[in-house]
Amino acid sequence: MFPAKKVQKIIGSRILVEMKGDSALLEGILCSVDDYMNLHITEAVEVSENDLRRDLGSVVLRGNNIVLITPLNERINALQ
């Protein structure tokens, strides 16, 4: 199975994303993904090494800059 198809299965879940060249991680709810692994994340929060958090809101991440996507096993109810 292609990676984009696996990521499409976790749409609506809270995820953690590691980006190239960035020490901070991004956490948020995955809204959509395309064939190039570009991600749309809502309620995004940047979490730095010393556990500082910065709210970013809605962000789009370019697929070729993503190193790791980790689901946080917290399913978000679409009706909220």
GUMITOR-580561 format. One record per residue: x, y, z of N, C-alpha, C in turn; residue number from 1. Coordinates in nm, 2 decimals, padded with zeros to 4 digits. Example, Ala and Ser with C-alpha at 12.3 -4.5 7.8 and 13.67 -1.06 7.14 Angstrom:
BEGIN
+--------+---------+--------+---------+----------+--------+--------+---------+--------+-----+
| n_east | n_north |   n_up | ca_east | ca_north |  ca_up | c_east | c_north |   c_up |   k |
+--------+---------+--------+---------+----------+--------+--------+---------+--------+-----+
|  01.32 |  -00.57 |  00.78 |   01.23 |   -00.45 |  00.78 |  01.32 |  -00.33 |  00.78 |   1 |
|  01.28 |  -00.22 |  00.71 |   01.37 |   -00.11 |  00.71 |  01.29 |   00.00 |  00.79 |   2 |
+--------+---------+--------+---------+----------+--------+--------+---------+--------+-----+
//
This chain:
BEGIN
+--------+---------+--------+---------+----------+--------+--------+---------+--------+-----+
| n_east | n_north |   n_up | ca_east | ca_north |  ca_up | c_east | c_north |   c_up |   k |
+--------+---------+--------+---------+----------+--------+--------+---------+--------+-----+
|  00.08 |  -00.12 |  00.00 |   00.00 |    00.00 |  00.00 |  00.09 |   00.12 |  00.00 |   1 |
|  00.05 |   00.23 | -00.07 |   00.12 |    00.35 | -00.08 |  00.11 |   00.43 |  00.05 |   2 |
|  00.22 |   00.50 |  00.09 |   00.21 |    00.58 |  00.21 |  00.09 |   00.68 |  00.22 |   3 |
|  00.06 |   00.74 |  00.11 |  -00.05 |    00.84 |  00.11 | -00.18 |   00.77 |  00.15 |   4 |
| -00.20 |   00.65 |  00.10 |  -00.32 |    00.57 |  00.13 | -00.33 |   00.54 |  00.28 |   5 |
| -00.22 |   00.50 |  00.34 |  -00.21 |    00.48 |  00.48 | -00.25 |   00.60 |  00.56 |   6 |
| -00.19 |   00.72 |  00.52 |  -00.22 |    00.84 |  00.59 | -00.36 |   00.88 |  00.57 |   7 |
| -00.42 |   00.85 |  00.46 |  -00.57 |    00.89 |  00.44 | -00.66 |   00.81 |  00.54 |   8 |
| -00.61 |   00.70 |  00.59 |  -00.69 |    00.62 |  00.68 | -00.70 |   00.69 |  00.82 |   9 |
| -00.60 |   00.78 |  00.85 |  -00.60 |    00.85 |  00.98 | -00.66 |   00.99 |  00.97 |  10 |
| -00.72 |   01.03 |  00.86 |  -00.78 |    01.16 |  00.86 | -00.89 |   01.17 |  00.97 |  11 |
| -00.88 |   01.28 |  01.04 |  -00.97 |    01.30 |  01.15 | -00.91 |   01.27 |  01.28 |  12 |
| -00.79 |   01.22 |  01.28 |  -00.72 |    01.18 |  01.40 | -00.61 |   01.29 |  01.44 |  13 |
| -00.58 |   01.29 |  01.56 |  -00.47 |    01.38 |  01.61 | -00.34 |   01.32 |  01.57 |  14 |
| -00.25 |   01.40 |  01.51 |  -00.12 |    01.35 |  01.47 | -00.01 |   01.44 |  01.52 |  15 |
|  00.11 |   01.38 |  01.52 |   00.24 |    01.45 |  01.55 |  00.32 |   01.45 |  01.42 |  16 |
|  00.38 |   01.56 |  01.38 |   00.46 |    01.56 |  01.26 |  00.59 |   01.62 |  01.28 |  17 |
|  00.70 |   01.55 |  01.23 |   00.84 |    01.60 |  01.24 |  00.87 |   01.65 |  01.10 |  18 |
|  00.93 |   01.77 |  01.09 |   00.96 |    01.84 |  00.97 |  01.12 |   01.84 |  00.95 |  19 |
|  01.16 |   01.84 |  00.83 |   01.31 |    01.85 |  00.80 |  01.36 |   01.98 |  00.86 |  20 |
|  01.48 |   01.97 |  00.92 |   01.56 |    02.09 |  00.97 |  01.49 |   02.16 |  01.08 |  21 |
|  01.39 |   02.11 |  01.14 |   01.32 |    02.18 |  01.25 |  01.32 |   02.10 |  01.38 |  22 |
|  01.36 |   02.16 |  01.49 |   01.37 |    02.09 |  01.61 |  01.23 |   02.08 |  01.68 |  23 |
|  01.14 |   02.16 |  01.64 |   01.00 |    02.16 |  01.70 |  00.92 |   02.06 |  01.62 |  24 |
|  00.82 |   02.00 |  01.69 |   00.72 |    01.91 |  01.63 |  00.59 |   01.99 |  01.62 |  25 |
|  00.51 |   01.94 |  01.52 |   00.37 |    02.00 |  01.50 |  00.27 |   01.89 |  01.54 |  26 |
|  00.17 |   01.94 |  01.62 |   00.06 |    01.85 |  01.66 | -00.07 |   01.91 |  01.62 |  27 |
| -00.16 |   01.83 |  01.57 |  -00.29 |    01.88 |  01.53 | -00.38 |   01.77 |  01.47 |  28 |
| -00.49 |   01.81 |  01.42 |  -00.59 |    01.72 |  01.36 | -00.57 |   01.72 |  01.21 |  29 |
| -00.55 |   01.60 |  01.16 |  -00.53 |    01.58 |  01.01 | -00.66 |   01.59 |  00.94 |  30 |
| -00.67 |   01.69 |  00.85 |  -00.80 |    01.72 |  00.78 | -00.79 |   01.65 |  00.64 |  31 |
| -00.68 |   01.66 |  00.57 |  -00.67 |    01.60 |  00.44 | -00.52 |   01.58 |  00.40 |  32 |
| -00.51 |   01.49 |  00.30 |  -00.38 |    01.46 |  00.25 | -00.39 |   01.43 |  00.10 |  33 |
| -00.29 |   01.47 |  00.02 |  -00.30 |    01.44 | -00.12 | -00.19 |   01.34 | -00.16 |  34 |
| -00.18 |   01.31 | -00.29 |  -00.09 |    01.21 | -00.34 |  00.06 |   01.25 | -00.32 |  35 |
|  00.08 |   01.37 | -00.30 |   00.22 |    01.42 | -00.27 |  00.25 |   01.43 | -00.12 |  36 |
|  00.16 |   01.38 | -00.04 |   00.18 |    01.38 |  00.11 |  00.17 |   01.52 |  00.17 |  37 |
|  00.11 |   01.62 |  00.09 |   00.09 |    01.75 |  00.15 | -00.03 |   01.73 |  00.25 |  38 |
| -00.01 |   01.79 |  00.37 |  -00.11 |    01.77 |  00.48 | -00.18 |   01.90 |  00.51 |  39 |
| -00.31 |   01.90 |  00.54 |  -00.38 |    02.01 |  00.60 | -00.41 |   01.97 |  00.74 |  40 |
| -00.37 |   02.05 |  00.83 |  -00.38 |    02.02 |  00.98 | -00.45 |   02.14 |  01.04 |  41 |
| -00.56 |   02.11 |  01.12 |  -00.62 |    02.22 |  01.20 | -00.59 |   02.20 |  01.34 |  42 |
| -00.61 |   02.31 |  01.42 |  -00.58 |    02.31 |  01.56 | -00.43 |   02.28 |  01.58 |  43 |
| -00.35 |   02.33 |  01.49 |  -00.20 |    02.30 |  01.49 | -00.13 |   02.37 |  01.61 |  44 |
| -00.04 |   02.30 |  01.67 |   00.04 |    02.35 |  01.78 |  00.18 |   02.31 |  01.76 |  45 |
|  00.27 |   02.41 |  01.77 |   00.41 |    02.38 |  01.76 |  00.47 |   02.35 |  01.90 |  46 |
|  00.53 |   02.24 |  01.91 |   00.58 |    02.20 |  02.04 |  00.74 |   02.19 |  02.03 |  47 |
|  00.81 |   02.28 |  02.11 |   00.95 |    02.29 |  02.10 |  01.01 |   02.19 |  02.20 |  48 |
|  01.15 |   02.18 |  02.19 |   01.22 |    02.08 |  02.28 |  01.20 |   02.10 |  02.43 |  49 |
|  01.19 |   02.23 |  02.47 |   01.17 |    02.26 |  02.61 |  01.02 |   02.26 |  02.65 |  50 |
|  00.93 |   02.20 |  02.57 |   00.79 |    02.18 |  02.59 |  00.71 |   02.31 |  02.58 |  51 |
|  00.77 |   02.41 |  02.52 |   00.69 |    02.54 |  02.49 |  00.60 |   02.51 |  02.38 |  52 |
|  00.48 |   02.56 |  02.39 |   00.37 |    02.54 |  02.28 |  00.33 |   02.67 |  02.22 |  53 |
|  00.31 |   02.67 |  02.09 |   00.27 |    02.79 |  02.02 |  00.15 |   02.75 |  01.93 |  54 |
|  00.03 |   02.81 |  01.94 |  -00.08 |    02.78 |  01.86 | -00.06 |   02.84 |  01.72 |  55 |
| -00.09 |   02.76 |  01.62 |  -00.07 |    02.80 |  01.48 | -00.20 |   02.80 |  01.41 |  56 |
| -00.30 |   02.73 |  01.45 |  -00.43 |    02.73 |  01.39 | -00.43 |   02.63 |  01.27 |  57 |
| -00.48 |   02.67 |  01.16 |  -00.48 |    02.58 |  01.04 | -00.36 |   02.60 |  00.96 |  58 |
| -00.29 |   02.49 |  00.92 |  -00.17 |    02.49 |  00.84 | -00.17 |   02.39 |  00.73 |  59 |
| -00.09 |   02.42 |  00.63 |  -00.07 |    02.32 |  00.52 |  00.08 |   02.29 |  00.52 |  60 |
|  00.12 |   02.17 |  00.52 |   00.26 |    02.12 |  00.52 |  00.29 |   02.06 |  00.39 |  61 |
|  00.40 |   02.10 |  00.33 |   00.44 |    02.05 |  00.20 |  00.50 |   01.91 |  00.23 |  62 |
|  00.46 |   01.81 |  00.15 |   00.49 |    01.67 |  00.17 |  00.64 |   01.64 |  00.16 |  63 |
|  00.72 |   01.71 |  00.08 |   00.86 |    01.68 |  00.07 |  00.94 |   01.73 |  00.19 |  64 |
|  00.88 |   01.80 |  00.28 |   00.95 |    01.85 |  00.40 |  00.91 |   01.77 |  00.52 |  65 |
|  00.83 |   01.67 |  00.51 |   00.78 |    01.59 |  00.62 |  00.88 |   01.47 |  00.64 |  66 |
|  00.92 |   01.45 |  00.76 |   01.01 |    01.34 |  00.79 |  00.93 |   01.22 |  00.85 |  67 |
|  00.83 |   01.25 |  00.94 |   00.76 |    01.15 |  01.02 |  00.62 |   01.20 |  01.06 |  68 |
|  00.53 |   01.11 |  01.04 |   00.39 |    01.13 |  01.08 |  00.35 |   01.03 |  01.18 |  69 |
|  00.31 |   01.07 |  01.30 |   00.27 |    00.97 |  01.41 |  00.13 |   01.00 |  01.45 |  70 |
|  00.04 |   00.90 |  01.44 |  -00.09 |    00.92 |  01.49 | -00.09 |   00.91 |  01.65 |  71 |
| -00.17 |   00.99 |  01.71 |  -00.17 |    00.99 |  01.86 | -00.28 |   00.91 |  01.92 |  72 |
| -00.35 |   00.83 |  01.83 |  -00.45 |    00.74 |  01.88 | -00.57 |   00.81 |  01.95 |  73 |
| -00.60 |   00.93 |  01.91 |  -00.71 |    01.00 |  01.97 | -00.80 |   01.04 |  01.85 |  74 |
| -00.90 |   00.97 |  01.83 |  -01.00 |    00.99 |  01.72 | -01.09 |   01.11 |  01.76 |  75 |
| -01.10 |   01.20 |  01.67 |  -01.18 |    01.32 |  01.69 | -01.32 |   01.30 |  01.63 |  76 |
| -01.42 |   01.32 |  01.70 |  -01.56 |    01.30 |  01.66 | -01.59 |   01.41 |  01.55 |  77 |
| -01.63 |   01.38 |  01.43 |  -01.66 |    01.47 |  01.33 | -01.78 |   01.56 |  01.36 |  78 |
| -01.86 |   01.52 |  01.45 |  -01.98 |    01.59 |  01.48 | -01.96 |   01.70 |  01.58 |  79 |
| -01.84 |   01.71 |  01.64 |  -01.82 |    01.82 |  01.74 | -01.82 |   01.95 |  01.68 |  80 |
+--------+---------+--------+---------+----------+--------+--------+---------+--------+-----+
//
